[in-house]
Amino acid sequence: MVAISILILIVCFLLALVVLAQNPKGGGLAAGFTGAQQIGGVQRTADFLEKSSWTLAVALMVLCLIASSIKPEASDLASELDAPAPLSPRAPWTRAP
């Protein structure tokens, strides 16, 4: 369960970076490339960022579904909380004079 949680955090971090690198108006990281004839130019960078954001979003959904379907092992604390408390003798109630 801890490994899946760590993977979820890594995917969330990468997804945030990819989304922040994009610009809704076509700028973003892709705006740094001036020549359209370059290998890996503006259009290819925008396509890569879009595909990677979709891939990371799907990976995040799948990891969340896996994490929710795994039943965590019962810990000692949880078993103590489920067990009935032992009855302890109580002191008789007395009034102060």
C-alpha atoms as an extended CHARMM CRD file, in Angstrom:
* protein
*
        97  EXT
         1         1  MET       CA              0.0000000000        0.0000000000        0.0000000000  PROA      1               0.0000000000
         2         2  VAL       CA              2.8900000000        2.3520000000        0.7580000000  PROA      2               0.0000000000
         3         3  ALA       CA              4.4660000000        1.6660000000       -2.6410000000  PROA      3               0.0000000000
         4         4  ILE       CA              1.2420000000        2.5800000000       -4.4390000000  PROA      4               0.0000000000
         5         5  SER       CA              0.9560000000        5.7700000000       -2.3970000000  PROA      5               0.0000000000
         6         6  ILE       CA              4.4990000000        6.7430000000       -3.3550000000  PROA      6               0.0000000000
         7         7  LEU       CA              3.7430000000        6.0310000000       -7.0290000000  PROA      7               0.0000000000
         8         8  ILE       CA              0.6110000000        8.1910000000       -6.7970000000  PROA      8               0.0000000000
         9         9  LEU       CA              2.6480000000       11.0710000000       -5.3670000000  PROA      9               0.0000000000
        10        10  ILE       CA              5.2730000000       10.7590000000       -8.1100000000  PROA      10              0.0000000000
        11        11  VAL       CA              2.6240000000       10.6800000000      -10.8570000000  PROA      11              0.0000000000
        12        12  CYS       CA              0.8720000000       13.7060000000       -9.3100000000  PROA      12              0.0000000000
        13        13  PHE       CA              4.1370000000       15.6480000000       -9.2270000000  PROA      13              0.0000000000
        14        14  LEU       CA              4.9410000000       14.7820000000      -12.8610000000  PROA      14              0.0000000000
        15        15  LEU       CA              1.4050000000       15.6160000000      -13.9640000000  PROA      15              0.0000000000
        16        16  ALA       CA              1.6160000000       19.0080000000      -12.2770000000  PROA      16              0.0000000000
        17        17  LEU       CA              4.9160000000       19.7290000000      -14.0230000000  PROA      17              0.0000000000
        18        18  VAL       CA              3.5680000000       18.7220000000      -17.4380000000  PROA      18              0.0000000000
        19        19  VAL       CA              0.3940000000       20.7670000000      -17.0050000000  PROA      19              0.0000000000
        20        20  LEU       CA              2.3360000000       23.8170000000      -15.8520000000  PROA      20              0.0000000000
        21        21  ALA       CA              4.6520000000       23.5100000000      -18.8670000000  PROA      21              0.0000000000
        22        22  GLN       CA              1.6710000000       23.8270000000      -21.1950000000  PROA      22              0.0000000000
        23        23  ASN       CA             -0.0230000000       27.0560000000      -22.1400000000  PROA      23              0.0000000000
        24        24  PRO       CA             -3.6670000000       26.9970000000      -23.2400000000  PROA      24              0.0000000000
        25        25  LYS       CA             -2.9440000000       29.5000000000      -26.0180000000  PROA      25              0.0000000000
        26        26  GLY       CA             -0.1310000000       27.4870000000      -27.5630000000  PROA      26              0.0000000000
        27        27  GLY       CA              2.7710000000       29.0960000000      -25.7410000000  PROA      27              0.0000000000
        28        28  GLY       CA              4.2870000000       27.4550000000      -22.6820000000  PROA      28              0.0000000000
        29        29  LEU       CA              7.3830000000       25.3500000000      -23.0910000000  PROA      29              0.0000000000
        30        30  ALA       CA              6.7010000000       25.0210000000      -26.8060000000  PROA      30              0.0000000000
        31        31  ALA       CA              7.0660000000       28.8040000000      -27.2880000000  PROA      31              0.0000000000
        32        32  GLY       CA             10.8000000000       28.5610000000      -26.6200000000  PROA      32              0.0000000000
        33        33  PHE       CA             11.3550000000       26.8720000000      -29.9790000000  PROA      33              0.0000000000
        34        34  THR       CA             11.3870000000       29.5020000000      -32.7030000000  PROA      34              0.0000000000
        35        35  GLY       CA             11.9130000000       27.4530000000      -35.8330000000  PROA      35              0.0000000000
        36        36  ALA       CA              9.0410000000       25.3130000000      -37.0530000000  PROA      36              0.0000000000
        37        37  GLN       CA             11.4640000000       23.2330000000      -39.1090000000  PROA      37              0.0000000000
        38        38  GLN       CA             13.4050000000       22.0330000000      -36.0760000000  PROA      38              0.0000000000
        39        39  ILE       CA             13.3200000000       18.4020000000      -35.0870000000  PROA      39              0.0000000000
        40        40  GLY       CA             11.1460000000       18.3440000000      -31.9850000000  PROA      40              0.0000000000
        41        41  GLY       CA              9.8200000000       21.8170000000      -32.7870000000  PROA      41              0.0000000000
        42        42  VAL       CA              6.7940000000       23.6170000000      -31.4430000000  PROA      42              0.0000000000
        43        43  GLN       CA              4.1410000000       21.2510000000      -32.7230000000  PROA      43              0.0000000000
        44        44  ARG       CA              5.9780000000       18.1160000000      -31.6560000000  PROA      44              0.0000000000
        45        45  THR       CA              6.6310000000       19.5380000000      -28.1940000000  PROA      45              0.0000000000
        46        46  ALA       CA              2.9730000000       20.4610000000      -27.7850000000  PROA      46              0.0000000000
        47        47  ASP       CA              1.9290000000       16.9820000000      -28.9420000000  PROA      47              0.0000000000
        48        48  PHE       CA              4.3660000000       15.3590000000      -26.5410000000  PROA      48              0.0000000000
        49        49  LEU       CA              3.1270000000       17.4400000000      -23.6040000000  PROA      49              0.0000000000
        50        50  GLU       CA             -0.5030000000       16.6760000000      -24.4360000000  PROA      50              0.0000000000
        51        51  LYS       CA              0.1050000000       12.9380000000      -24.7960000000  PROA      51              0.0000000000
        52        52  SER       CA              2.1490000000       12.8110000000      -21.6120000000  PROA      52              0.0000000000
        53        53  SER       CA             -0.5260000000       14.6760000000      -19.6460000000  PROA      53              0.0000000000
        54        54  TRP       CA             -3.2120000000       12.2330000000      -20.8280000000  PROA      54              0.0000000000
        55        55  THR       CA             -0.9750000000        9.2610000000      -20.0550000000  PROA      55              0.0000000000
        56        56  LEU       CA             -0.1700000000       10.5340000000      -16.5660000000  PROA      56              0.0000000000
        57        57  ALA       CA             -3.8420000000       11.3070000000      -15.8840000000  PROA      57              0.0000000000
        58        58  VAL       CA             -4.8720000000        7.7750000000      -16.8650000000  PROA      58              0.0000000000
        59        59  ALA       CA             -2.0340000000        6.3160000000      -14.7970000000  PROA      59              0.0000000000
        60        60  LEU       CA             -3.1870000000        8.3590000000      -11.7970000000  PROA      60              0.0000000000
        61        61  MET       CA             -6.7660000000        7.1040000000      -12.1590000000  PROA      61              0.0000000000
        62        62  VAL       CA             -5.6250000000        3.4890000000      -12.4520000000  PROA      62              0.0000000000
        63        63  LEU       CA             -3.3410000000        3.7980000000       -9.4170000000  PROA      63              0.0000000000
        64        64  CYS       CA             -6.1550000000        5.3470000000       -7.3840000000  PROA      64              0.0000000000
        65        65  LEU       CA             -8.5020000000        2.5140000000       -8.3480000000  PROA      65              0.0000000000
        66        66  ILE       CA             -5.8730000000       -0.0530000000       -7.3870000000  PROA      66              0.0000000000
        67        67  ALA       CA             -5.2260000000        1.6950000000       -4.0800000000  PROA      67              0.0000000000
        68        68  SER       CA             -8.9240000000        1.7730000000       -3.2300000000  PROA      68              0.0000000000
        69        69  SER       CA             -9.4280000000       -1.8990000000       -4.0900000000  PROA      69              0.0000000000
        70        70  ILE       CA             -6.5900000000       -3.1570000000       -1.8990000000  PROA      70              0.0000000000
        71        71  LYS       CA             -7.7590000000       -4.0360000000        1.5690000000  PROA      71              0.0000000000
        72        72  PRO       CA             -5.2490000000       -2.7880000000        4.1310000000  PROA      72              0.0000000000
        73        73  GLU       CA             -3.9350000000       -5.2890000000        6.6060000000  PROA      73              0.0000000000
        74        74  ALA       CA             -5.3440000000       -5.0410000000       10.1050000000  PROA      74              0.0000000000
        75        75  SER       CA             -2.8680000000       -3.3050000000       12.3240000000  PROA      75              0.0000000000
        76        76  ASP       CA             -2.4950000000       -3.8360000000       16.0280000000  PROA      76              0.0000000000
        77        77  LEU       CA             -4.1930000000       -0.5390000000       16.7580000000  PROA      77              0.0000000000
        78        78  ALA       CA             -7.1960000000       -1.3950000000       14.6280000000  PROA      78              0.0000000000
        79        79  SER       CA             -7.5690000000       -4.7850000000       16.3080000000  PROA      79              0.0000000000
        80        80  GLU       CA             -7.3580000000       -3.1060000000       19.7000000000  PROA      80              0.0000000000
        81        81  LEU       CA            -10.0480000000       -0.6390000000       18.7260000000  PROA      81              0.0000000000
        82        82  ASP       CA            -12.3480000000       -3.4160000000       17.5370000000  PROA      82              0.0000000000
        83        83  ALA       CA            -11.8900000000       -5.5340000000       20.6680000000  PROA      83              0.0000000000
        84        84  PRO       CA            -14.2300000000       -4.8260000000       23.5750000000  PROA      84              0.0000000000
        85        85  ALA       CA            -12.6450000000       -3.0170000000       26.4780000000  PROA      85              0.0000000000
        86        86  PRO       CA            -12.1430000000       -5.1000000000       29.6220000000  PROA      86              0.0000000000
        87        87  LEU       CA            -14.3830000000       -4.2080000000       32.5110000000  PROA      87              0.0000000000
        88        88  SER       CA            -12.5110000000       -2.5860000000       35.3040000000  PROA      88              0.0000000000
        89        89  PRO       CA            -13.7500000000       -2.2350000000       38.8600000000  PROA      89              0.0000000000
        90        90  ARG       CA            -14.9700000000        1.2530000000       39.5210000000  PROA      90              0.0000000000
        91        91  ALA       CA            -14.6240000000        3.1070000000       42.7430000000  PROA      91              0.0000000000
        92        92  PRO       CA            -17.9410000000        3.7180000000       44.4700000000  PROA      92              0.0000000000
        93        93  TRP       CA            -19.3230000000        7.1380000000       44.0670000000  PROA      93              0.0000000000
        94        94  THR       CA            -18.9080000000        9.1920000000       47.1920000000  PROA      94              0.0000000000
        95        95  ARG       CA            -19.9890000000       12.6630000000       48.1060000000  PROA      95              0.0000000000
        96        96  ALA       CA            -17.6570000000       15.2540000000       49.4490000000  PROA      96              0.0000000000
        97        97  PRO       CA            -18.6030000000       16.3870000000       53.0130000000  PROA      97              0.0000000000
